[in-house]
């Protein structure tokens, strides 16, 4: 696993909101950003794209 920070773009297909965050990978291979849910209340159906910084 590569250490380092990632630029993470989260897009909501429900309301088309876009979030650009920075985060790291955890032991499970998931990205940790602190993001919980979109402003429209969507928590599960999100498009996540990550690129290493």
PQR file of N, CA, C, O and H, with PARSE charges and radii, in Angstrom:
ATOM      1  N   UNK A   1       0.842  -1.183   0.000 -0.4000 1.5000
ATOM      2  CA  UNK A   1       0.000   0.000   0.000 -0.0000 2.0000
ATOM      3  C   UNK A   1       0.884   1.242   0.000  0.5500 1.7000
ATOM      4  O   UNK A   1       1.871   1.320   0.731 -0.5500 1.4000
ATOM      5  N   UNK A   2       0.519   2.191  -0.817 -0.4000 1.5000
ATOM      6  CA  UNK A   2       1.285   3.410  -0.954 -0.0000 2.0000
ATOM      7  C   UNK A   2       0.842   4.429   0.090  0.5500 1.7000
ATOM      8  O   UNK A   2      -0.348   4.714   0.223 -0.5500 1.4000
ATOM      9  H   UNK A   2      -0.283   2.127  -1.411  0.4000 1.0000
ATOM     10  N   UNK A   3       1.789   4.967   0.817 -0.4000 1.5000
ATOM     11  CA  UNK A   3       1.480   6.017   1.780 -0.0000 2.0000
ATOM     12  C   UNK A   3       1.372   7.341   1.043  0.5500 1.7000
ATOM     13  O   UNK A   3       1.985   7.526  -0.008 -0.5500 1.4000
ATOM     14  H   UNK A   3       2.756   4.736   0.709  0.4000 1.0000
ATOM     15  N   UNK A   4       0.611   8.238   1.580 -0.4000 1.5000
ATOM     16  CA  UNK A   4       0.505   9.553   0.975 -0.0000 2.0000
ATOM     17  C   UNK A   4      -0.912  10.040   0.919  0.5500 1.7000
ATOM     18  O   UNK A   4      -1.853   9.349   1.308 -0.5500 1.4000
ATOM     19  H   UNK A   4       0.113   8.088   2.434  0.4000 1.0000
ATOM     20  N   UNK A   5      -1.039  11.246   0.425 -0.4000 1.5000
ATOM     21  CA  UNK A   5      -2.352  11.862   0.351 -0.0000 2.0000
ATOM     22  C   UNK A   5      -2.948  11.694  -1.031  0.5500 1.7000
ATOM     23  O   UNK A   5      -2.239  11.555  -2.027 -0.5500 1.4000
ATOM     24  H   UNK A   5      -0.274  11.807   0.108  0.4000 1.0000
ATOM     25  N   UNK A   6      -4.264  11.711  -1.064 -0.4000 1.5000
ATOM     26  CA  UNK A   6      -4.999  11.579  -2.309 -0.0000 2.0000
ATOM     27  C   UNK A   6      -5.936  12.768  -2.480  0.5500 1.7000
ATOM     28  O   UNK A   6      -6.464  13.304  -1.506 -0.5500 1.4000
ATOM     29  H   UNK A   6      -4.840  11.824  -0.255  0.4000 1.0000
ATOM     30  N   UNK A   7      -6.130  13.164  -3.707 -0.4000 1.5000
ATOM     31  CA  UNK A   7      -7.143  14.164  -4.059 -0.0000 2.0000
ATOM     32  C   UNK A   7      -8.377  13.362  -4.427  0.5500 1.7000
ATOM     33  O   UNK A   7      -8.344  12.556  -5.357 -0.5500 1.4000
ATOM     34  H   UNK A   7      -5.701  12.729  -4.499  0.4000 1.0000
ATOM     35  N   UNK A   8      -9.461  13.579  -3.704 -0.4000 1.5000
ATOM     36  CA  UNK A   8     -10.662  12.782  -3.878 -0.0000 2.0000
ATOM     37  C   UNK A   8     -11.804  13.680  -4.330  0.5500 1.7000
ATOM     38  O   UNK A   8     -12.120  14.683  -3.690 -0.5500 1.4000
ATOM     39  H   UNK A   8      -9.488  14.234  -2.949  0.4000 1.0000
ATOM     40  N   UNK A   9     -12.409  13.303  -5.437 -0.4000 1.5000
ATOM     41  CA  UNK A   9     -13.552  14.039  -5.974 -0.0000 2.0000
ATOM     42  C   UNK A   9     -14.786  13.170  -5.760  0.5500 1.7000
ATOM     43  O   UNK A   9     -14.857  12.042  -6.247 -0.5500 1.4000
ATOM     44  H   UNK A   9     -12.152  12.488  -5.957  0.4000 1.0000
ATOM     45  N   UNK A  10     -15.752  13.708  -5.027 -0.4000 1.5000
ATOM     46  CA  UNK A  10     -17.000  13.001  -4.758 -0.0000 2.0000
ATOM     47  C   UNK A  10     -18.115  13.739  -5.475  0.5500 1.7000
ATOM     48  O   UNK A  10     -18.300  14.941  -5.289 -0.5500 1.4000
ATOM     49  H   UNK A  10     -15.695  14.624  -4.631  0.4000 1.0000
ATOM     50  N   UNK A  11     -18.864  13.000  -6.304 -0.4000 1.5000
ATOM     51  CA  UNK A  11     -19.987  13.595  -7.033 -0.0000 2.0000
ATOM     52  C   UNK A  11     -21.271  12.899  -6.625  0.5500 1.7000
ATOM     53  O   UNK A  11     -21.310  11.676  -6.497 -0.5500 1.4000
ATOM     54  H   UNK A  11     -18.714  12.023  -6.455  0.4000 1.0000
ATOM     55  N   UNK A  12     -22.311  13.675  -6.424 -0.4000 1.5000
ATOM     56  CA  UNK A  12     -23.622  13.144  -6.065 -0.0000 2.0000
ATOM     57  C   UNK A  12     -24.480  13.081  -7.326  0.5500 1.7000
ATOM     58  O   UNK A  12     -24.737  14.120  -7.934 -0.5500 1.4000
ATOM     59  H   UNK A  12     -22.279  14.669  -6.528  0.4000 1.0000
ATOM     60  N   UNK A  13     -24.930  11.895  -7.737 -0.4000 1.5000
ATOM     61  CA  UNK A  13     -25.773  11.788  -8.930 -0.0000 2.0000
ATOM     62  C   UNK A  13     -27.205  12.276  -8.687  0.5500 1.7000
ATOM     63  O   UNK A  13     -27.953  12.485  -9.642 -0.5500 1.4000
ATOM     64  H   UNK A  13     -24.720  11.051  -7.243  0.4000 1.0000
ATOM     65  N   UNK A  14     -27.590  12.455  -7.432 -0.4000 1.5000
ATOM     66  CA  UNK A  14     -28.947  12.897  -7.112 -0.0000 2.0000
ATOM     67  C   UNK A  14     -29.107  14.392  -7.379  0.5500 1.7000
ATOM     68  O   UNK A  14     -30.044  14.806  -8.063 -0.5500 1.4000
ATOM     69  H   UNK A  14     -26.982  12.285  -6.656  0.4000 1.0000
ATOM     70  N   UNK A  15     -28.188  15.207  -6.838 -0.4000 1.5000
ATOM     71  CA  UNK A  15     -28.317  16.666  -6.978 -0.0000 2.0000
ATOM     72  C   UNK A  15     -27.183  17.298  -7.780  0.5500 1.7000
ATOM     73  O   UNK A  15     -27.176  18.514  -7.971 -0.5500 1.4000
ATOM     74  H   UNK A  15     -27.428  14.871  -6.283  0.4000 1.0000
ATOM     75  N   UNK A  16     -26.225  16.502  -8.254 -0.4000 1.5000
ATOM     76  CA  UNK A  16     -25.082  16.954  -9.063 -0.0000 2.0000
ATOM     77  C   UNK A  16     -24.084  17.811  -8.294  0.5500 1.7000
ATOM     78  O   UNK A  16     -23.287  18.519  -8.910 -0.5500 1.4000
ATOM     79  H   UNK A  16     -26.231  15.515  -8.099  0.4000 1.0000
ATOM     80  N   UNK A  17     -24.107  17.764  -6.974 -0.4000 1.5000
ATOM     81  CA  UNK A  17     -23.129  18.492  -6.160 -0.0000 2.0000
ATOM     82  C   UNK A  17     -21.768  17.805  -6.293  0.5500 1.7000
ATOM     83  O   UNK A  17     -21.694  16.590  -6.471 -0.5500 1.4000
ATOM     84  H   UNK A  17     -24.754  17.189  -6.473  0.4000 1.0000
ATOM     85  N   UNK A  18     -20.692  18.594  -6.204 -0.4000 1.5000
ATOM     86  CA  UNK A  18     -19.331  18.068  -6.357 -0.0000 2.0000
ATOM     87  C   UNK A  18     -18.488  18.540  -5.184  0.5500 1.7000
ATOM     88  O   UNK A  18     -18.515  19.716  -4.821 -0.5500 1.4000
ATOM     89  H   UNK A  18     -20.752  19.581  -6.059  0.4000 1.0000
ATOM     90  N   UNK A  19     -17.737  17.613  -4.594 -0.4000 1.5000
ATOM     91  CA  UNK A  19     -16.867  17.916  -3.457 -0.0000 2.0000
ATOM     92  C   UNK A  19     -15.450  17.507  -3.825  0.5500 1.7000
ATOM     93  O   UNK A  19     -15.235  16.425  -4.372 -0.5500 1.4000
ATOM     94  H   UNK A  19     -17.715  16.658  -4.889  0.4000 1.0000
ATOM     95  N   UNK A  20     -14.489  18.361  -3.529 -0.4000 1.5000
ATOM     96  CA  UNK A  20     -13.078  18.051  -3.746 -0.0000 2.0000
ATOM     97  C   UNK A  20     -12.410  18.054  -2.376  0.5500 1.7000
ATOM     98  O   UNK A  20     -12.367  19.079  -1.696 -0.5500 1.4000
ATOM     99  H   UNK A  20     -14.664  19.240  -3.085  0.4000 1.0000
ATOM    100  N   UNK A  21     -11.890  16.895  -1.981 -0.4000 1.5000
ATOM    101  CA  UNK A  21     -11.325  16.718  -0.647 -0.0000 2.0000
ATOM    102  C   UNK A  21      -9.934  16.096  -0.742  0.5500 1.7000
ATOM    103  O   UNK A  21      -9.516  15.634  -1.803 -0.5500 1.4000
ATOM    104  H   UNK A  21     -11.925  16.062  -2.533  0.4000 1.0000
ATOM    105  N   UNK A  22      -9.236  16.094   0.371 -0.4000 1.5000
ATOM    106  CA  UNK A  22      -7.969  15.388   0.479 -0.0000 2.0000
ATOM    107  C   UNK A  22      -8.119  14.334   1.560  0.5500 1.7000
ATOM    108  O   UNK A  22      -8.792  14.549   2.568 -0.5500 1.4000
ATOM    109  H   UNK A  22      -9.575  16.470   1.233  0.4000 1.0000
ATOM    110  N   UNK A  23      -7.485  13.197   1.338 -0.4000 1.5000
ATOM    111  CA  UNK A  23      -7.586  12.136   2.323 -0.0000 2.0000
ATOM    112  C   UNK A  23      -6.475  11.126   2.176  0.5500 1.7000
ATOM    113  O   UNK A  23      -5.580  11.268   1.342 -0.5500 1.4000
ATOM    114  H   UNK A  23      -6.938  13.022   0.519  0.4000 1.0000
ATOM    115  N   UNK A  24      -6.552  10.108   2.998 -0.4000 1.5000
ATOM    116  CA  UNK A  24      -5.567   9.029   2.996 -0.0000 2.0000
ATOM    117  C   UNK A  24      -6.297   7.702   2.936  0.5500 1.7000
ATOM    118  O   UNK A  24      -7.491   7.627   3.224 -0.5500 1.4000
ATOM    119  H   UNK A  24      -7.279   9.993   3.675  0.4000 1.0000
ATOM    120  N   UNK A  25      -5.577   6.655   2.560 -0.4000 1.5000
ATOM    121  CA  UNK A  25      -6.151   5.309   2.556 -0.0000 2.0000
ATOM    122  C   UNK A  25      -5.986   4.692   3.935  0.5500 1.7000
ATOM    123  O   UNK A  25      -4.954   4.871   4.582 -0.5500 1.4000
ATOM    124  H   UNK A  25      -4.606   6.715   2.326  0.4000 1.0000
ATOM    125  N   UNK A  26      -7.006   3.964   4.385 -0.4000 1.5000
ATOM    126  CA  UNK A  26      -6.896   3.262   5.657 -0.0000 2.0000
ATOM    127  C   UNK A  26      -6.457   1.823   5.420  0.5500 1.7000
ATOM    128  O   UNK A  26      -6.144   1.453   4.288 -0.5500 1.4000
ATOM    129  H   UNK A  26      -7.845   3.819   3.860  0.4000 1.0000
ATOM    130  N   UNK A  27      -6.431   1.010   6.464 -0.4000 1.5000
ATOM    131  CA  UNK A  27      -5.964  -0.378   6.365 -0.0000 2.0000
ATOM    132  C   UNK A  27      -6.868  -1.239   5.495  0.5500 1.7000
ATOM    133  O   UNK A  27      -6.419  -2.247   4.950 -0.5500 1.4000
ATOM    134  H   UNK A  27      -6.686   1.311   7.383  0.4000 1.0000
ATOM    135  N   UNK A  28      -8.127  -0.861   5.357 -0.4000 1.5000
ATOM    136  CA  UNK A  28      -9.090  -1.607   4.546 -0.0000 2.0000
ATOM    137  C   UNK A  28      -9.032  -1.226   3.076  0.5500 1.7000
ATOM    138  O   UNK A  28      -9.712  -1.838   2.253 -0.5500 1.4000
ATOM    139  H   UNK A  28      -8.492  -0.042   5.800  0.4000 1.0000
ATOM    140  N   UNK A  29      -8.225  -0.217   2.732 -0.4000 1.5000
ATOM    141  CA  UNK A  29      -8.121   0.241   1.353 -0.0000 2.0000
ATOM    142  C   UNK A  29      -9.150   1.291   0.990  0.5500 1.7000
ATOM    143  O   UNK A  29      -9.279   1.661  -0.177 -0.5500 1.4000
ATOM    144  H   UNK A  29      -7.673   0.281   3.401  0.4000 1.0000
ATOM    145  N   UNK A  30      -9.886   1.775   1.984 -0.4000 1.5000
ATOM    146  CA  UNK A  30     -10.892   2.823   1.754 -0.0000 2.0000
ATOM    147  C   UNK A  30     -10.250   4.187   1.954  0.5500 1.7000
ATOM    148  O   UNK A  30      -9.225   4.314   2.623 -0.5500 1.4000
ATOM    149  H   UNK A  30      -9.781   1.475   2.932  0.4000 1.0000
ATOM    150  N   UNK A  31     -10.868   5.205   1.364 -0.4000 1.5000
ATOM    151  CA  UNK A  31     -10.356   6.558   1.504 -0.0000 2.0000
ATOM    152  C   UNK A  31     -11.017   7.231   2.700  0.5500 1.7000
ATOM    153  O   UNK A  31     -12.238   7.188   2.848 -0.5500 1.4000
ATOM    154  H   UNK A  31     -11.701   5.102   0.820  0.4000 1.0000
ATOM    155  N   UNK A  32     -10.214   7.847   3.543 -0.4000 1.5000
ATOM    156  CA  UNK A  32     -10.723   8.570   4.705 -0.0000 2.0000
ATOM    157  C   UNK A  32     -10.605  10.064   4.454  0.5500 1.7000
ATOM    158  O   UNK A  32      -9.505  10.597   4.307 -0.5500 1.4000
ATOM    159  H   UNK A  32      -9.222   7.882   3.423  0.4000 1.0000
ATOM    160  N   UNK A  33     -11.749  10.730   4.407 -0.4000 1.5000
ATOM    161  CA  UNK A  33     -11.771  12.173   4.175 -0.0000 2.0000
ATOM    162  C   UNK A  33     -12.564  12.913   5.241  0.5500 1.7000
ATOM    163  O   UNK A  33     -12.429  14.128   5.379 -0.5500 1.4000
ATOM    164  H   UNK A  33     -12.643  10.297   4.527  0.4000 1.0000
ATOM    165  N   UNK A  34     -13.378  12.205   5.986 -0.4000 1.5000
ATOM    166  CA  UNK A  34     -14.268  12.844   6.940 -0.0000 2.0000
ATOM    167  C   UNK A  34     -15.615  13.173   6.319  0.5500 1.7000
ATOM    168  O   UNK A  34     -16.493  13.708   6.996 -0.5500 1.4000
ATOM    169  H   UNK A  34     -13.487  11.217   5.874  0.4000 1.0000
ATOM    170  N   UNK A  35     -15.792  12.861   5.042 -0.4000 1.5000
ATOM    171  CA  UNK A  35     -17.048  13.136   4.343 -0.0000 2.0000
ATOM    172  C   UNK A  35     -18.118  12.170   4.837  0.5500 1.7000
ATOM    173  O   UNK A  35     -17.882  10.964   4.897 -0.5500 1.4000
ATOM    174  H   UNK A  35     -15.079  12.427   4.491  0.4000 1.0000
ATOM    175  N   UNK A  36     -19.292  12.688   5.191 -0.4000 1.5000
ATOM    176  CA  UNK A  36     -20.383  11.854   5.692 -0.0000 2.0000
ATOM    177  C   UNK A  36     -21.521  11.719   4.695  0.5500 1.7000
ATOM    178  O   UNK A  36     -21.924  10.605   4.361 -0.5500 1.4000
ATOM    179  H   UNK A  36     -19.484  13.668   5.143  0.4000 1.0000
ATOM    180  N   UNK A  37     -22.051  12.860   4.208 -0.4000 1.5000
ATOM    181  CA  UNK A  37     -23.156  12.816   3.251 -0.0000 2.0000
ATOM    182  C   UNK A  37     -23.266  14.144   2.511  0.5500 1.7000
ATOM    183  O   UNK A  37     -22.756  15.175   2.949 -0.5500 1.4000
ATOM    184  H   UNK A  37     -21.723  13.766   4.479  0.4000 1.0000
ATOM    185  N   UNK A  38     -23.950  14.078   1.377 -0.4000 1.5000
ATOM    186  CA  UNK A  38     -24.173  15.246   0.539 -0.0000 2.0000
ATOM    187  C   UNK A  38     -25.181  16.183   1.212  0.5500 1.7000
ATOM    188  O   UNK A  38     -25.898  15.774   2.125 -0.5500 1.4000
ATOM    189  H   UNK A  38     -24.364  13.241   1.022  0.4000 1.0000
ATOM    190  N   UNK A  39     -25.233  17.416   0.767 -0.4000 1.5000
ATOM    191  CA  UNK A  39     -26.184  18.380   1.314 -0.0000 2.0000
ATOM    192  C   UNK A  39     -27.634  17.977   1.040  0.5500 1.7000
ATOM    193  O   UNK A  39     -28.537  18.422   1.748 -0.5500 1.4000
ATOM    194  H   UNK A  39     -24.651  17.748   0.025  0.4000 1.0000
ATOM    195  N   UNK A  40     -27.872  17.142   0.024 -0.4000 1.5000
ATOM    196  CA  UNK A  40     -29.228  16.693  -0.273 -0.0000 2.0000
ATOM    197  C   UNK A  40     -29.633  15.498   0.593  0.5500 1.7000
ATOM    198  O   UNK A  40     -30.774  15.042   0.520 -0.5500 1.4000
ATOM    199  H   UNK A  40     -27.138  16.781  -0.552  0.4000 1.0000
ATOM    200  N   UNK A  41     -28.701  14.982   1.418 -0.4000 1.5000
ATOM    201  CA  UNK A  41     -28.997  13.866   2.301 -0.0000 2.0000
ATOM    202  C   UNK A  41     -28.542  12.518   1.768  0.5500 1.7000
ATOM    203  O   UNK A  41     -28.667  11.510   2.464 -0.5500 1.4000
ATOM    204  H   UNK A  41     -27.774  15.352   1.477  0.4000 1.0000
ATOM    205  N   UNK A  42     -28.017  12.478   0.552 -0.4000 1.5000
ATOM    206  CA  UNK A  42     -27.553  11.230  -0.044 -0.0000 2.0000
ATOM    207  C   UNK A  42     -26.284  10.758   0.682  0.5500 1.7000
ATOM    208  O   UNK A  42     -25.307  11.500   0.778 -0.5500 1.4000
ATOM    209  H   UNK A  42     -27.915  13.296  -0.014  0.4000 1.0000
ATOM    210  N   UNK A  43     -26.309   9.519   1.190 -0.4000 1.5000
ATOM    211  CA  UNK A  43     -25.151   8.969   1.888 -0.0000 2.0000
ATOM    212  C   UNK A  43     -24.530   7.779   1.182  0.5500 1.7000
ATOM    213  O   UNK A  43     -23.366   7.462   1.427 -0.5500 1.4000
ATOM    214  H   UNK A  43     -27.103   8.917   1.112  0.4000 1.0000
ATOM    215  N   UNK A  44     -25.274   7.113   0.312 -0.4000 1.5000
ATOM    216  CA  UNK A  44     -24.802   5.832  -0.208 -0.0000 2.0000
ATOM    217  C   UNK A  44     -24.470   5.840  -1.681  0.5500 1.7000
ATOM    218  O   UNK A  44     -23.496   5.201  -2.078 -0.5500 1.4000
ATOM    219  H   UNK A  44     -26.219   7.371   0.112  0.4000 1.0000
ATOM    220  N   UNK A  45     -25.222   6.525  -2.505 -0.4000 1.5000
ATOM    221  CA  UNK A  45     -25.038   6.493  -3.943 -0.0000 2.0000
ATOM    222  C   UNK A  45     -24.176   7.680  -4.376  0.5500 1.7000
ATOM    223  O   UNK A  45     -24.686   8.683  -4.874 -0.5500 1.4000
ATOM    224  H   UNK A  45     -26.013   7.045  -2.182  0.4000 1.0000
ATOM    225  N   UNK A  46     -22.845   7.545  -4.174 -0.4000 1.5000
ATOM    226  CA  UNK A  46     -21.911   8.627  -4.502 -0.0000 2.0000
ATOM    227  C   UNK A  46     -20.838   8.096  -5.443  0.5500 1.7000
ATOM    228  O   UNK A  46     -20.416   6.945  -5.325 -0.5500 1.4000
ATOM    229  H   UNK A  46     -22.431   6.730  -3.770  0.4000 1.0000
ATOM    230  N   UNK A  47     -20.403   8.922  -6.362 -0.4000 1.5000
ATOM    231  CA  UNK A  47     -19.319   8.566  -7.283 -0.0000 2.0000
ATOM    232  C   UNK A  47     -18.017   9.142  -6.731  0.5500 1.7000
ATOM    233  O   UNK A  47     -17.900  10.352  -6.539 -0.5500 1.4000
ATOM    234  H   UNK A  47     -20.746   9.857  -6.458  0.4000 1.0000
ATOM    235  N   UNK A  48     -17.038   8.267  -6.477 -0.4000 1.5000
ATOM    236  CA  UNK A  48     -15.786   8.679  -5.875 -0.0000 2.0000
ATOM    237  C   UNK A  48     -14.630   8.407  -6.838  0.5500 1.7000
ATOM    238  O   UNK A  48     -14.464   7.285  -7.315 -0.5500 1.4000
ATOM    239  H   UNK A  48     -17.133   7.284  -6.633  0.4000 1.0000
ATOM    240  N   UNK A  49     -13.833   9.439  -7.121 -0.4000 1.5000
ATOM    241  CA  UNK A  49     -12.638   9.313  -7.948 -0.0000 2.0000
ATOM    242  C   UNK A  49     -11.452   9.825  -7.124  0.5500 1.7000
ATOM    243  O   UNK A  49     -11.533  10.885  -6.504 -0.5500 1.4000
ATOM    244  H   UNK A  49     -13.968  10.351  -6.733  0.4000 1.0000
ATOM    245  N   UNK A  50     -10.356   9.070  -7.122 -0.4000 1.5000
ATOM    246  CA  UNK A  50      -9.183   9.471  -6.341 -0.0000 2.0000
ATOM    247  C   UNK A  50      -7.934   9.442  -7.205  0.5500 1.7000
ATOM    248  O   UNK A  50      -7.748   8.545  -8.027 -0.5500 1.4000
ATOM    249  H   UNK A  50     -10.289   8.209  -7.626  0.4000 1.0000
ATOM    250  N   UNK A  51      -7.079  10.444  -7.002 -0.4000 1.5000
ATOM    251  CA  UNK A  51      -5.770  10.486  -7.643 -0.0000 2.0000
ATOM    252  C   UNK A  51      -4.735  10.830  -6.579  0.5500 1.7000
ATOM    253  O   UNK A  51      -4.983  11.653  -5.698 -0.5500 1.4000
ATOM    254  H   UNK A  51      -7.230  11.172  -6.334  0.4000 1.0000
ATOM    255  N   UNK A  52      -3.585  10.197  -6.673 -0.4000 1.5000
ATOM    256  CA  UNK A  52      -2.546  10.450  -5.680 -0.0000 2.0000
ATOM    257  C   UNK A  52      -1.906  11.805  -5.938  0.5500 1.7000
ATOM    258  O   UNK A  52      -1.689  12.201  -7.083 -0.5500 1.4000
ATOM    259  H   UNK A  52      -3.383   9.528  -7.388  0.4000 1.0000
ATOM    260  N   UNK A  53      -1.609  12.508  -4.849 -0.4000 1.5000
ATOM    261  CA  UNK A  53      -0.968  13.821  -4.948 -0.0000 2.0000
ATOM    262  C   UNK A  53       0.522  13.687  -5.005  0.5500 1.7000
ATOM    263  O   UNK A  53       1.230  14.691  -5.090 -0.5500 1.4000
ATOM    264  H   UNK A  53      -1.785  12.187  -3.919  0.4000 1.0000
TER
END
